[in-house]
């Protein structure tokens, strides 16, 4: 599942994000969401989140267990 709809994303969820510095390469960073930074219900490039380790990026994919 992609991370473009805010309704699908919540704190504590494990996700892969793309950091600003990795936008060109598309390198993914995995982590647990601490809080959501995008307030709109949809974003074409992914909802922006802060991970528990402090990194900020846009959700590329939700990790399914």
mmCIF file as Biopython writes it, N, C-alpha, C and O atoms, coordinates in Angstrom:
data_model
#
loop_
_atom_site.group_PDB
_atom_site.id
_atom_site.type_symbol
_atom_site.label_atom_id
_atom_site.label_alt_id
_atom_site.label_comp_id
_atom_site.label_asym_id
_atom_site.label_entity_id
_atom_site.label_seq_id
_atom_site.pdbx_PDB_ins_code
_atom_site.Cartn_x
_atom_site.Cartn_y
_atom_site.Cartn_z
_atom_site.occupancy
_atom_site.B_iso_or_equiv
_atom_site.auth_seq_id
_atom_site.auth_asym_id
_atom_site.pdbx_PDB_model_num
ATOM 1   N N  . UNK A ? 1  ? 0.847  -1.180  0.000  1.0 0.0 1  A 1 
ATOM 2   C CA . UNK A ? 1  ? 0.000  0.000   0.000  1.0 0.0 1  A 1 
ATOM 3   C C  . UNK A ? 1  ? 0.895  1.248   0.000  1.0 0.0 1  A 1 
ATOM 4   O O  . UNK A ? 1  ? 1.893  1.317   0.717  1.0 0.0 1  A 1 
ATOM 5   N N  . UNK A ? 2  ? 0.514  2.218   -0.815 1.0 0.0 2  A 1 
ATOM 6   C CA . UNK A ? 2  ? 1.314  3.447   -0.848 1.0 0.0 2  A 1 
ATOM 7   C C  . UNK A ? 2  ? 0.883  4.393   0.270  1.0 0.0 2  A 1 
ATOM 8   O O  . UNK A ? 2  ? -0.105 4.138   0.958  1.0 0.0 2  A 1 
ATOM 9   N N  . UNK A ? 3  ? 1.614  5.468   0.446  1.0 0.0 3  A 1 
ATOM 10  C CA . UNK A ? 3  ? 1.371  6.370   1.569  1.0 0.0 3  A 1 
ATOM 11  C C  . UNK A ? 3  ? 0.793  7.698   1.161  1.0 0.0 3  A 1 
ATOM 12  O O  . UNK A ? 3  ? 1.176  8.729   1.712  1.0 0.0 3  A 1 
ATOM 13  N N  . UNK A ? 4  ? -0.138 7.706   0.191  1.0 0.0 4  A 1 
ATOM 14  C CA . UNK A ? 4  ? -0.678 8.967   -0.310 1.0 0.0 4  A 1 
ATOM 15  C C  . UNK A ? 4  ? -1.944 9.417   0.405  1.0 0.0 4  A 1 
ATOM 16  O O  . UNK A ? 4  ? -2.301 10.593  0.342  1.0 0.0 4  A 1 
ATOM 17  N N  . UNK A ? 5  ? -2.633 8.493   1.089  1.0 0.0 5  A 1 
ATOM 18  C CA . UNK A ? 5  ? -3.853 8.840   1.814  1.0 0.0 5  A 1 
ATOM 19  C C  . UNK A ? 5  ? -3.572 8.923   3.312  1.0 0.0 5  A 1 
ATOM 20  O O  . UNK A ? 5  ? -3.080 7.972   3.919  1.0 0.0 5  A 1 
ATOM 21  N N  . UNK A ? 6  ? -3.893 10.070  3.892  1.0 0.0 6  A 1 
ATOM 22  C CA . UNK A ? 6  ? -3.615 10.299  5.314  1.0 0.0 6  A 1 
ATOM 23  C C  . UNK A ? 6  ? -4.386 9.332   6.217  1.0 0.0 6  A 1 
ATOM 24  O O  . UNK A ? 6  ? -3.921 8.982   7.301  1.0 0.0 6  A 1 
ATOM 25  N N  . UNK A ? 7  ? -5.572 8.903   5.758  1.0 0.0 7  A 1 
ATOM 26  C CA . UNK A ? 7  ? -6.409 8.002   6.553  1.0 0.0 7  A 1 
ATOM 27  C C  . UNK A ? 7  ? -5.742 6.643   6.791  1.0 0.0 7  A 1 
ATOM 28  O O  . UNK A ? 7  ? -6.069 5.957   7.760  1.0 0.0 7  A 1 
ATOM 29  N N  . UNK A ? 8  ? -4.807 6.248   5.912  1.0 0.0 8  A 1 
ATOM 30  C CA . UNK A ? 8  ? -4.132 4.950   6.024  1.0 0.0 8  A 1 
ATOM 31  C C  . UNK A ? 8  ? -2.928 4.991   6.954  1.0 0.0 8  A 1 
ATOM 32  O O  . UNK A ? 8  ? -2.339 3.950   7.247  1.0 0.0 8  A 1 
ATOM 33  N N  . UNK A ? 9  ? -2.553 6.186   7.425  1.0 0.0 9  A 1 
ATOM 34  C CA . UNK A ? 9  ? -1.288 6.374   8.131  1.0 0.0 9  A 1 
ATOM 35  C C  . UNK A ? 9  ? -1.554 6.880   9.549  1.0 0.0 9  A 1 
ATOM 36  O O  . UNK A ? 9  ? -2.382 7.768   9.755  1.0 0.0 9  A 1 
ATOM 37  N N  . UNK A ? 10 ? -0.840 6.305   10.524 1.0 0.0 10 A 1 
ATOM 38  C CA . UNK A ? 10 ? -1.031 6.701   11.919 1.0 0.0 10 A 1 
ATOM 39  C C  . UNK A ? 10 ? 0.257  6.426   12.700 1.0 0.0 10 A 1 
ATOM 40  O O  . UNK A ? 10 ? 1.060  5.591   12.284 1.0 0.0 10 A 1 
ATOM 41  N N  . UNK A ? 11 ? 0.466  7.121   13.830 1.0 0.0 11 A 1 
ATOM 42  C CA . UNK A ? 11 ? 1.663  6.890   14.656 1.0 0.0 11 A 1 
ATOM 43  C C  . UNK A ? 11 ? 1.758  5.433   15.099 1.0 0.0 11 A 1 
ATOM 44  O O  . UNK A ? 11 ? 0.754  4.807   15.439 1.0 0.0 11 A 1 
ATOM 45  N N  . UNK A ? 12 ? 2.981  4.904   15.088 1.0 0.0 12 A 1 
ATOM 46  C CA . UNK A ? 12 ? 3.211  3.518   15.478 1.0 0.0 12 A 1 
ATOM 47  C C  . UNK A ? 12 ? 3.265  2.565   14.300 1.0 0.0 12 A 1 
ATOM 48  O O  . UNK A ? 12 ? 3.634  1.402   14.463 1.0 0.0 12 A 1 
ATOM 49  N N  . UNK A ? 13 ? 2.903  3.040   13.112 1.0 0.0 13 A 1 
ATOM 50  C CA . UNK A ? 13 ? 2.908  2.216   11.910 1.0 0.0 13 A 1 
ATOM 51  C C  . UNK A ? 13 ? 4.325  2.116   11.349 1.0 0.0 13 A 1 
ATOM 52  O O  . UNK A ? 13 ? 5.060  3.103   11.347 1.0 0.0 13 A 1 
ATOM 53  N N  . UNK A ? 14 ? 4.715  0.928   10.871 1.0 0.0 14 A 1 
ATOM 54  C CA . UNK A ? 14 ? 6.030  0.757   10.247 1.0 0.0 14 A 1 
ATOM 55  C C  . UNK A ? 14 ? 5.912  1.079   8.765  1.0 0.0 14 A 1 
ATOM 56  O O  . UNK A ? 14 ? 5.060  0.532   8.064  1.0 0.0 14 A 1 
ATOM 57  N N  . UNK A ? 15 ? 6.781  1.977   8.294  1.0 0.0 15 A 1 
ATOM 58  C CA . UNK A ? 15 ? 6.713  2.446   6.909  1.0 0.0 15 A 1 
ATOM 59  C C  . UNK A ? 15 ? 8.112  2.581   6.311  1.0 0.0 15 A 1 
ATOM 60  O O  . UNK A ? 15 ? 9.117  2.619   7.020  1.0 0.0 15 A 1 
ATOM 61  N N  . UNK A ? 16 ? 8.136  2.652   4.973  1.0 0.0 16 A 1 
ATOM 62  C CA . UNK A ? 16 ? 9.345  3.031   4.245  1.0 0.0 16 A 1 
ATOM 63  C C  . UNK A ? 16 ? 9.125  4.453   3.759  1.0 0.0 16 A 1 
ATOM 64  O O  . UNK A ? 16 ? 8.111  4.746   3.125  1.0 0.0 16 A 1 
ATOM 65  N N  . UNK A ? 17 ? 10.078 5.345   4.055  1.0 0.0 17 A 1 
ATOM 66  C CA . UNK A ? 17 ? 9.962  6.737   3.618  1.0 0.0 17 A 1 
ATOM 67  C C  . UNK A ? 17 ? 11.121 7.093   2.699  1.0 0.0 17 A 1 
ATOM 68  O O  . UNK A ? 17 ? 12.157 6.428   2.684  1.0 0.0 17 A 1 
ATOM 69  N N  . UNK A ? 18 ? 10.918 8.164   1.933  1.0 0.0 18 A 1 
ATOM 70  C CA . UNK A ? 18 ? 11.993 8.732   1.119  1.0 0.0 18 A 1 
ATOM 71  C C  . UNK A ? 18 ? 12.385 10.050  1.764  1.0 0.0 18 A 1 
ATOM 72  O O  . UNK A ? 18 ? 11.574 10.971  1.860  1.0 0.0 18 A 1 
ATOM 73  N N  . UNK A ? 19 ? 13.637 10.134  2.207  1.0 0.0 19 A 1 
ATOM 74  C CA . UNK A ? 19 ? 14.155 11.371  2.790  1.0 0.0 19 A 1 
ATOM 75  C C  . UNK A ? 19 ? 14.395 12.386  1.680  1.0 0.0 19 A 1 
ATOM 76  O O  . UNK A ? 19 ? 14.570 12.006  0.523  1.0 0.0 19 A 1 
ATOM 77  N N  . UNK A ? 20 ? 14.405 13.666  2.018  1.0 0.0 20 A 1 
ATOM 78  C CA . UNK A ? 20 ? 14.640 14.735  1.040  1.0 0.0 20 A 1 
ATOM 79  C C  . UNK A ? 20 ? 15.941 14.491  0.261  1.0 0.0 20 A 1 
ATOM 80  O O  . UNK A ? 20 ? 15.978 14.647  -0.959 1.0 0.0 20 A 1 
ATOM 81  N N  . UNK A ? 21 ? 16.998 14.109  0.974  1.0 0.0 21 A 1 
ATOM 82  C CA . UNK A ? 21 ? 18.297 13.909  0.320  1.0 0.0 21 A 1 
ATOM 83  C C  . UNK A ? 21 ? 18.314 12.683  -0.601 1.0 0.0 21 A 1 
ATOM 84  O O  . UNK A ? 21 ? 19.202 12.556  -1.444 1.0 0.0 21 A 1 
ATOM 85  N N  . UNK A ? 22 ? 17.342 11.785  -0.443 1.0 0.0 22 A 1 
ATOM 86  C CA . UNK A ? 22 ? 17.294 10.560  -1.244 1.0 0.0 22 A 1 
ATOM 87  C C  . UNK A ? 22 ? 16.249 10.602  -2.358 1.0 0.0 22 A 1 
ATOM 88  O O  . UNK A ? 22 ? 15.988 9.582   -2.996 1.0 0.0 22 A 1 
ATOM 89  N N  . UNK A ? 23 ? 15.644 11.777  -2.600 1.0 0.0 23 A 1 
ATOM 90  C CA . UNK A ? 23 ? 14.584 11.857  -3.609 1.0 0.0 23 A 1 
ATOM 91  C C  . UNK A ? 23 ? 15.080 11.473  -4.999 1.0 0.0 23 A 1 
ATOM 92  O O  . UNK A ? 23 ? 14.351 10.819  -5.744 1.0 0.0 23 A 1 
ATOM 93  N N  . UNK A ? 24 ? 16.289 11.857  -5.364 1.0 0.0 24 A 1 
ATOM 94  C CA . UNK A ? 24 ? 16.810 11.520  -6.695 1.0 0.0 24 A 1 
ATOM 95  C C  . UNK A ? 24 ? 17.077 10.027  -6.844 1.0 0.0 24 A 1 
ATOM 96  O O  . UNK A ? 24 ? 16.749 9.429   -7.869 1.0 0.0 24 A 1 
ATOM 97  N N  . UNK A ? 25 ? 17.672 9.431   -5.821 1.0 0.0 25 A 1 
ATOM 98  C CA . UNK A ? 25 ? 18.029 8.006   -5.905 1.0 0.0 25 A 1 
ATOM 99  C C  . UNK A ? 25 ? 16.839 7.104   -5.601 1.0 0.0 25 A 1 
ATOM 100 O O  . UNK A ? 25 ? 16.799 5.963   -6.062 1.0 0.0 25 A 1 
ATOM 101 N N  . UNK A ? 26 ? 15.870 7.597   -4.832 1.0 0.0 26 A 1 
ATOM 102 C CA . UNK A ? 26 ? 14.718 6.784   -4.461 1.0 0.0 26 A 1 
ATOM 103 C C  . UNK A ? 26 ? 15.007 5.810   -3.332 1.0 0.0 26 A 1 
ATOM 104 O O  . UNK A ? 26 ? 14.227 4.891   -3.088 1.0 0.0 26 A 1 
ATOM 105 N N  . UNK A ? 27 ? 16.136 6.009   -2.636 1.0 0.0 27 A 1 
ATOM 106 C CA . UNK A ? 27 ? 16.511 5.128   -1.520 1.0 0.0 27 A 1 
ATOM 107 C C  . UNK A ? 27 ? 15.478 5.235   -0.404 1.0 0.0 27 A 1 
ATOM 108 O O  . UNK A ? 27 ? 15.076 6.331   -0.015 1.0 0.0 27 A 1 
ATOM 109 N N  . UNK A ? 28 ? 15.056 4.076   0.105  1.0 0.0 28 A 1 
ATOM 110 C CA . UNK A ? 28 ? 14.036 4.039   1.154  1.0 0.0 28 A 1 
ATOM 111 C C  . UNK A ? 28 ? 14.666 3.884   2.529  1.0 0.0 28 A 1 
ATOM 112 O O  . UNK A ? 28 ? 15.701 3.235   2.679  1.0 0.0 28 A 1 
ATOM 113 N N  . UNK A ? 29 ? 14.033 4.485   3.529  1.0 0.0 29 A 1 
ATOM 114 C CA . UNK A ? 29 ? 14.448 4.383   4.919  1.0 0.0 29 A 1 
ATOM 115 C C  . UNK A ? 29 ? 13.267 3.821   5.704  1.0 0.0 29 A 1 
ATOM 116 O O  . UNK A ? 29 ? 12.164 4.361   5.629  1.0 0.0 29 A 1 
ATOM 117 N N  . UNK A ? 30 ? 13.487 2.745   6.454  1.0 0.0 30 A 1 
ATOM 118 C CA . UNK A ? 30 ? 12.402 2.109   7.208  1.0 0.0 30 A 1 
ATOM 119 C C  . UNK A ? 30 ? 12.386 2.612   8.636  1.0 0.0 30 A 1 
ATOM 120 O O  . UNK A ? 30 ? 13.434 2.814   9.249  1.0 0.0 30 A 1 
ATOM 121 N N  . UNK A ? 31 ? 11.180 2.815   9.166  1.0 0.0 31 A 1 
ATOM 122 C CA . UNK A ? 31 ? 11.057 3.249   10.545 1.0 0.0 31 A 1 
ATOM 123 C C  . UNK A ? 31 ? 9.618  3.244   11.016 1.0 0.0 31 A 1 
ATOM 124 O O  . UNK A ? 31 ? 8.699  2.904   10.270 1.0 0.0 31 A 1 
ATOM 125 N N  . UNK A ? 32 ? 9.443  3.627   12.265 1.0 0.0 32 A 1 
ATOM 126 C CA . UNK A ? 32 ? 8.125  3.701   12.899 1.0 0.0 32 A 1 
ATOM 127 C C  . UNK A ? 32 ? 7.706  5.171   12.965 1.0 0.0 32 A 1 
ATOM 128 O O  . UNK A ? 32 ? 8.497  6.025   13.365 1.0 0.0 32 A 1 
ATOM 129 N N  . UNK A ? 33 ? 6.464  5.466   12.574 1.0 0.0 33 A 1 
ATOM 130 C CA . UNK A ? 33 ? 5.970  6.842   12.566 1.0 0.0 33 A 1 
ATOM 131 C C  . UNK A ? 33 ? 5.785  7.361   13.993 1.0 0.0 33 A 1 
ATOM 132 O O  . UNK A ? 33 ? 5.163  6.709   14.832 1.0 0.0 33 A 1 
ATOM 133 N N  . UNK A ? 34 ? 6.341  8.552   14.248 1.0 0.0 34 A 1 
ATOM 134 C CA . UNK A ? 34 ? 6.121  9.235   15.521 1.0 0.0 34 A 1 
ATOM 135 C C  . UNK A ? 34 ? 4.938  10.190  15.385 1.0 0.0 34 A 1 
ATOM 136 O O  . UNK A ? 34 ? 4.046  10.204  16.233 1.0 0.0 34 A 1 
ATOM 137 N N  . UNK A ? 35 ? 4.933  10.997  14.306 1.0 0.0 35 A 1 
ATOM 138 C CA . UNK A ? 35 ? 3.785  11.863  14.052 1.0 0.0 35 A 1 
ATOM 139 C C  . UNK A ? 35 ? 3.684  12.247  12.581 1.0 0.0 35 A 1 
ATOM 140 O O  . UNK A ? 35 ? 4.654  12.145  11.829 1.0 0.0 35 A 1 
ATOM 141 N N  . UNK A ? 36 ? 2.488  12.692  12.181 1.0 0.0 36 A 1 
ATOM 142 C CA . UNK A ? 36 ? 2.205  13.076  10.804 1.0 0.0 36 A 1 
ATOM 143 C C  . UNK A ? 36 ? 2.404  14.581  10.658 1.0 0.0 36 A 1 
ATOM 144 O O  . UNK A ? 36 ? 1.999  15.356  11.525 1.0 0.0 36 A 1 
ATOM 145 N N  . UNK A ? 37 ? 3.023  14.982  9.568  1.0 0.0 37 A 1 
ATOM 146 C CA . UNK A ? 37 ? 3.296  16.398  9.345  1.0 0.0 37 A 1 
ATOM 147 C C  . UNK A ? 37 ? 2.418  17.006  8.255  1.0 0.0 37 A 1 
ATOM 148 O O  . UNK A ? 37 ? 2.254  18.225  8.205  1.0 0.0 37 A 1 
ATOM 149 N N  . UNK A ? 38 ? 1.850  16.172  7.381  1.0 0.0 38 A 1 
ATOM 150 C CA . UNK A ? 38 ? 0.945  16.656  6.339  1.0 0.0 38 A 1 
ATOM 151 C C  . UNK A ? 38 ? -0.469 16.688  6.899  1.0 0.0 38 A 1 
ATOM 152 O O  . UNK A ? 38 ? -0.942 15.696  7.454  1.0 0.0 38 A 1 
ATOM 153 N N  . UNK A ? 39 ? -1.150 17.832  6.755  1.0 0.0 39 A 1 
ATOM 154 C CA . UNK A ? 39 ? -2.503 17.944  7.300  1.0 0.0 39 A 1 
ATOM 155 C C  . UNK A ? 39 ? -3.588 17.621  6.276  1.0 0.0 39 A 1 
ATOM 156 O O  . UNK A ? 39 ? -4.714 17.303  6.658  1.0 0.0 39 A 1 
ATOM 157 N N  . UNK A ? 40 ? -3.270 17.696  4.978  1.0 0.0 40 A 1 
ATOM 158 C CA . UNK A ? 40 ? -4.287 17.410  3.962  1.0 0.0 40 A 1 
ATOM 159 C C  . UNK A ? 40 ? -4.567 15.907  3.890  1.0 0.0 40 A 1 
ATOM 160 O O  . UNK A ? 40 ? -3.691 15.103  4.211  1.0 0.0 40 A 1 
ATOM 161 N N  . UNK A ? 41 ? -5.780 15.516  3.470  1.0 0.0 41 A 1 
ATOM 162 C CA . UNK A ? 41 ? -6.147 14.096  3.449  1.0 0.0 41 A 1 
ATOM 163 C C  . UNK A ? 41 ? -5.427 13.283  2.379  1.0 0.0 41 A 1 
ATOM 164 O O  . UNK A ? 41 ? -5.393 12.056  2.467  1.0 0.0 41 A 1 
ATOM 165 N N  . UNK A ? 42 ? -4.841 13.948  1.352  1.0 0.0 42 A 1 
ATOM 166 C CA . UNK A ? 42 ? -4.151 13.257  0.256  1.0 0.0 42 A 1 
ATOM 167 C C  . UNK A ? 42 ? -2.965 14.092  -0.194 1.0 0.0 42 A 1 
ATOM 168 O O  . UNK A ? 42 ? -3.038 15.321  -0.228 1.0 0.0 42 A 1 
ATOM 169 N N  . UNK A ? 43 ? -1.871 13.421  -0.540 1.0 0.0 43 A 1 
ATOM 170 C CA . UNK A ? 43 ? -0.726 14.123  -1.136 1.0 0.0 43 A 1 
ATOM 171 C C  . UNK A ? 43 ? -0.138 13.235  -2.210 1.0 0.0 43 A 1 
ATOM 172 O O  . UNK A ? 43 ? 0.156  12.066  -1.960 1.0 0.0 43 A 1 
ATOM 173 N N  . UNK A ? 44 ? 0.039  13.782  -3.417 1.0 0.0 44 A 1 
ATOM 174 C CA . UNK A ? 44 ? 0.456  12.983  -4.574 1.0 0.0 44 A 1 
ATOM 175 C C  . UNK A ? 44 ? 1.837  12.354  -4.423 1.0 0.0 44 A 1 
ATOM 176 O O  . UNK A ? 44 ? 2.097  11.303  -5.008 1.0 0.0 44 A 1 
ATOM 177 N N  . UNK A ? 45 ? 2.730  12.978  -3.647 1.0 0.0 45 A 1 
ATOM 178 C CA . UNK A ? 45 ? 4.080  12.416  -3.469 1.0 0.0 45 A 1 
ATOM 179 C C  . UNK A ? 45 ? 4.223  11.646  -2.162 1.0 0.0 45 A 1 
ATOM 180 O O  . UNK A ? 45 ? 5.303  11.135  -1.862 1.0 0.0 45 A 1 
ATOM 181 N N  . UNK A ? 46 ? 3.155  11.555  -1.385 1.0 0.0 46 A 1 
ATOM 182 C CA . UNK A ? 46 ? 3.203  10.823  -0.124 1.0 0.0 46 A 1 
ATOM 183 C C  . UNK A ? 46 ? 3.044  11.750  1.070  1.0 0.0 46 A 1 
ATOM 184 O O  . UNK A ? 46 ? 3.472  12.903  1.039  1.0 0.0 46 A 1 
ATOM 185 N N  . UNK A ? 47 ? 2.425  11.231  2.117  1.0 0.0 47 A 1 
ATOM 186 C CA . UNK A ? 47 ? 2.214  11.995  3.348  1.0 0.0 47 A 1 
ATOM 187 C C  . UNK A ? 47 ? 3.553  12.173  4.071  1.0 0.0 47 A 1 
ATOM 188 O O  . UNK A ? 47 ? 4.304  11.212  4.239  1.0 0.0 47 A 1 
ATOM 189 N N  . UNK A ? 48 ? 3.846  13.398  4.494  1.0 0.0 48 A 1 
ATOM 190 C CA . UNK A ? 48 ? 5.106  13.664  5.190  1.0 0.0 48 A 1 
ATOM 191 C C  . UNK A ? 48 ? 4.960  13.291  6.660  1.0 0.0 48 A 1 
ATOM 192 O O  . UNK A ? 48 ? 3.990  13.668  7.317  1.0 0.0 48 A 1 
ATOM 193 N N  . UNK A ? 49 ? 5.950  12.536  7.169  1.0 0.0 49 A 1 
ATOM 194 C CA . UNK A ? 49 ? 5.915  12.064  8.552  1.0 0.0 49 A 1 
ATOM 195 C C  . UNK A ? 49 ? 7.270  12.251  9.221  1.0 0.0 49 A 1 
ATOM 196 O O  . UNK A ? 49 ? 8.291  12.423  8.555  1.0 0.0 49 A 1 
ATOM 197 N N  . UNK A ? 50 ? 7.261  12.213  10.558 1.0 0.0 50 A 1 
ATOM 198 C CA . UNK A ? 50 ? 8.502  12.171  11.339 1.0 0.0 50 A 1 
ATOM 199 C C  . UNK A ? 50 ? 8.572  10.797  11.967 1.0 0.0 50 A 1 
ATOM 200 O O  . UNK A ? 50 ? 7.616  10.340  12.594 1.0 0.0 50 A 1 
ATOM 201 N N  . UNK A ? 51 ? 9.725  10.130  11.793 1.0 0.0 51 A 1 
ATOM 202 C CA . UNK A ? 51 ? 9.920  8.818   12.392 1.0 0.0 51 A 1 
ATOM 203 C C  . UNK A ? 51 ? 10.338 8.972   13.851 1.0 0.0 51 A 1 
ATOM 204 O O  . UNK A ? 51 ? 10.692 10.066  14.291 1.0 0.0 51 A 1 
ATOM 205 N N  . UNK A ? 52 ? 10.293 7.864   14.599 1.0 0.0 52 A 1 
ATOM 206 C CA . UNK A ? 52 ? 10.667 7.903   16.020 1.0 0.0 52 A 1 
ATOM 207 C C  . UNK A ? 52 ? 12.117 8.326   16.224 1.0 0.0 52 A 1 
ATOM 208 O O  . UNK A ? 52 ? 12.459 8.867   17.276 1.0 0.0 52 A 1 
ATOM 209 N N  . UNK A ? 53 ? 12.985 8.084   15.217 1.0 0.0 53 A 1 
ATOM 210 C CA . UNK A ? 53 ? 14.393 8.484   15.344 1.0 0.0 53 A 1 
ATOM 211 C C  . UNK A ? 53 ? 14.633 9.924   14.888 1.0 0.0 53 A 1 
ATOM 212 O O  . UNK A ? 53 ? 15.774 10.384  14.868 1.0 0.0 53 A 1 
ATOM 213 N N  . UNK A ? 54 ? 13.552 10.644  14.520 1.0 0.0 54 A 1 
ATOM 214 C CA . UNK A ? 54 ? 13.663 12.059  14.176 1.0 0.0 54 A 1 
ATOM 215 C C  . UNK A ? 54 ? 13.770 12.366  12.697 1.0 0.0 54 A 1 
ATOM 216 O O  . UNK A ? 54 ? 13.686 13.531  12.309 1.0 0.0 54 A 1 
ATOM 217 N N  . UNK A ? 55 ? 13.951 11.361  11.861 1.0 0.0 55 A 1 
ATOM 218 C CA . UNK A ? 55 ? 14.066 11.597  10.418 1.0 0.0 55 A 1 
ATOM 219 C C  . UNK A ? 55 ? 12.702 11.960  9.842  1.0 0.0 55 A 1 
ATOM 220 O O  . UNK A ? 55 ? 11.669 11.440  10.266 1.0 0.0 55 A 1 
ATOM 221 N N  . UNK A ? 56 ? 12.725 12.873  8.857  1.0 0.0 56 A 1 
ATOM 222 C CA . UNK A ? 56 ? 11.494 13.347  8.232  1.0 0.0 56 A 1 
ATOM 223 C C  . UNK A ? 56 ? 11.531 13.011  6.750  1.0 0.0 56 A 1 
ATOM 224 O O  . UNK A ? 56 ? 12.540 13.221  6.077  1.0 0.0 56 A 1 
ATOM 225 N N  . UNK A ? 57 ? 10.418 12.486  6.253  1.0 0.0 57 A 1 
ATOM 226 C CA . UNK A ? 57 ? 10.322 12.169  4.831  1.0 0.0 57 A 1 
ATOM 227 C C  . UNK A ? 57 ? 8.896  11.851  4.448  1.0 0.0 57 A 1 
ATOM 228 O O  . UNK A ? 57 ? 7.985  11.904  5.274  1.0 0.0 57 A 1 
ATOM 229 N N  . UNK A ? 58 ? 8.715  11.517  3.173  1.0 0.0 58 A 1 
ATOM 230 C CA . UNK A ? 58 ? 7.388  11.186  2.661  1.0 0.0 58 A 1 
ATOM 231 C C  . UNK A ? 58 ? 7.224  9.675   2.589  1.0 0.0 58 A 1 
ATOM 232 O O  . UNK A ? 58 ? 8.140  8.960   2.182  1.0 0.0 58 A 1 
ATOM 233 N N  . UNK A ? 59 ? 6.038  9.193   2.991  1.0 0.0 59 A 1 
ATOM 234 C CA . UNK A ? 59 ? 5.775  7.756   3.003  1.0 0.0 59 A 1 
ATOM 235 C C  . UNK A ? 59 ? 5.720  7.240   1.572  1.0 0.0 59 A 1 
ATOM 236 O O  . UNK A ? 59 ? 4.920  7.704   0.760  1.0 0.0 59 A 1 
ATOM 237 N N  . UNK A ? 60 ? 6.587  6.271   1.276  1.0 0.0 60 A 1 
ATOM 238 C CA . UNK A ? 60 ? 6.606  5.627   -0.031 1.0 0.0 60 A 1 
ATOM 239 C C  . UNK A ? 60 ? 5.772  4.353   0.007  1.0 0.0 60 A 1 
ATOM 240 O O  . UNK A ? 60 ? 5.072  4.026   -0.951 1.0 0.0 60 A 1 
ATOM 241 N N  . UNK A ? 61 ? 5.856  3.642   1.123  1.0 0.0 61 A 1 
ATOM 242 C CA . UNK A ? 61 ? 5.144  2.378   1.238  1.0 0.0 61 A 1 
ATOM 243 C C  . UNK A ? 61 ? 4.888  2.039   2.698  1.0 0.0 61 A 1 
ATOM 244 O O  . UNK A ? 61 ? 5.696  2.332   3.579  1.0 0.0 61 A 1 
ATOM 245 N N  . UNK A ? 62 ? 3.743  1.414   2.927  1.0 0.0 62 A 1 
ATOM 246 C CA . UNK A ? 62 ? 3.399  0.929   4.259  1.0 0.0 62 A 1 
ATOM 247 C C  . UNK A ? 62 ? 3.852  -0.511  4.342  1.0 0.0 62 A 1 
ATOM 248 O O  . UNK A ? 62 ? 3.524  -1.310  3.465  1.0 0.0 62 A 1 
ATOM 249 N N  . UNK A ? 63 ? 4.602  -0.863  5.384  1.0 0.0 63 A 1 
ATOM 250 C CA . UNK A ? 63 ? 5.136  -2.213  5.545  1.0 0.0 63 A 1 
ATOM 251 C C  . UNK A ? 63 ? 4.026  -3.117  6.072  1.0 0.0 63 A 1 
ATOM 252 O O  . UNK A ? 63 ? 3.460  -2.873  7.138  1.0 0.0 63 A 1 
ATOM 253 N N  . UNK A ? 64 ? 3.725  -4.167  5.305  1.0 0.0 64 A 1 
ATOM 254 C CA . UNK A ? 64 ? 2.684  -5.119  5.703  1.0 0.0 64 A 1 
ATOM 255 C C  . UNK A ? 64 ? 3.348  -6.263  6.489  1.0 0.0 64 A 1 
ATOM 256 O O  . UNK A ? 64 ? 4.392  -6.774  6.083  1.0 0.0 64 A 1 
ATOM 257 N N  . UNK A ? 65 ? 2.749  -6.651  7.594  1.0 0.0 65 A 1 
ATOM 258 C CA . UNK A ? 65 ? 3.292  -7.764  8.374  1.0 0.0 65 A 1 
ATOM 259 C C  . UNK A ? 65 ? 2.858  -9.091  7.795  1.0 0.0 65 A 1 
ATOM 260 O O  . UNK A ? 65 ? 3.221  -10.143 8.322  1.0 0.0 65 A 1 
#
